[in-house]
């Protein structure tokens, strides 16, 4: 809350200060087409922010530019609310009478509340002296009047941000005290019958307080500078108080009015930081912290402190530098001295190649160092060396440059972007990019086979071209060939080996065979033990099956990434049938291995007829009916009667009928036999004694 001091000069300074960077109320606008319909439908004219206090929610809004502010200055705002979670609902208007306080009422309020001097700022900018702001067609004063018009809008928003009483009087604030604990609300602020003038905000019940933070501080000569990040703080605060202490305990505010910083619309002049400069005496240590003031007039907790000390910025004397070439070590020795060594704390060596800008070639060196060895990169010309020194206060001084001719000590860069093409005749053409160095005189090409990568040189002499043709055996099972290249310059400096190029050989050889080593069989499944192909370019294995006497193979599964001891279970089998299995491998080129073995497997049948659920019942005529359960293995059922101590076949039916009716029956013993699909018969099943 801003308190009045009665100091007229303070408020004159406030009005004249450049405090119009209210980015909290200025949304980022995307580019739109120049047609009016697109502008009216896409441009946001009201910006809304919110703050959750636990038992209430405060809303603050503002027009985003001076034209909108003036257009809707005397229009009422409507506030609508809906519950988002946990019980989503529809928007309901909770206030329809929020508007700018009438002039007479505002004058009375400003007189009654002298502790809120910003009410006068609102009164002056909303009601008084409009003839100084409105356009009258006078071209000579148009820019001045437009600036005055924008200033009214900016100062009104600044006053509303600084004092909740002013925000209420300006019709730009609303406090919802009818909120429930743990409920997420959505609010919408709009002007009736105007779709453009609206904005909405979702307010979550979790209250997260943001504490400002000083990003960095700078120690200057007779001044101390603190900075805090603009993009991080603009979402929370509109102004700041800067506080300073000498003992890190008793802090005093350096600004009576909230601190805001002007910004330019020119991107080249915009900064990512807010900056505050405090003029102090050299040699004294101070602690600084900042307090944020948000759009609801609330002050934040102070930031963490930073400690700064103004210092002397007079640089030390220049070092004296000498250089010489060391041919044995293939480099340059830089040596320096200083007339006042006690003033120096650190050194750093710089190097400039030809007419290029100087770059640092050493790390920070202690004051006890006086020599540095440098191995320049590939360069054959004049180089310049200099040495920078710093004193205890960080003041820098740079020596005069020492000029020296630099021999070519550095090897060229390794060749890059190796690529290759192959054909079916066994030719592999390897090529690489041209080097950036202009003194390359040739290359050495190396090749290797297999995973061992034992490289041997293909070019006995220095090879002058950037393409090499290699001939390989196309009938080899070795799948890959590897290449690397070394560049050589005119000083016979050898480069590092290039990255290894991996090339697939021309592939005309099918993969080595795969086969079925053994199997296990039951009446319900076949388990096959597989031996996969040993070729490294195998992409998949195909398991094929056919039934006897069929001649055409059927693919029953495609196998990828087999385990070291692979097995496959085929449960789609029929008892009593004979199946033939084989395994083939396919490589990345689609070549298929030979079939070297076939496994003929007969599926055994379950021959326990007692499990077929036999029963014998009388029908309506008194004759017995025999019933059983059918399976795929049963071809038929034979029925026998015992007469004169001999069993006689009285009838036979298909197994799928699942019943047989006797034509005559005189209480003789009854027996049945099952005829299987392979023609065999089961043991006798005695149905009656």
Secondary structure, DSSP 8 states (H G I E B T S, - for coil): -------HHHHHHHHHS-----GGG--------SSHHHHHHH---EEEEEEE-SS-EEEEEEESSHHHHHHTTTS-EEEEEEEEESS----EEEEEEE----HHHHHHHHHH-TT-THHHHHHHHHHS-GGGTS--S-GGGHHHHHHHHHHHHHHHHHHHHH-HHHHHHTT-EEEE----TT-EEEEEEEETTEEEEEEEEEE-S----------EEEEETTEEEEEEEHHHHTTT-SEEEEEEESSSSS-EES-SS-B-----SSGGG--SEEEEEEE--TT-EEEEEEEEE-TTS-B------EEEE----------EEEEEEETTTTEEEEEEE-TTGGG--EEEEEEEETTS--EE-S--EETT--EEEE---S--EEEEEEEEEE-TT--EEE---EEEEE---S--------EEEE-TTSEEEEE----S-S-EEEEEEEEEETTT---EES-SS-B-SSEEEEE--TT-S--EEEEEEEEEETT--B------EEEE----S-----EEEEEEE-SS-EEEEEE----TTEEEEEEEEEETT--S-EEEEEE-S--TT-EEEE----TT-EEEEEEEEEETT--B------EEEE------GGGG--EEEE-TTS-EEEE----TTEEEEEEEEEETTEEEEEEEEEGGG-EEE-S--SS--EEEEEEETTS-B---EE---
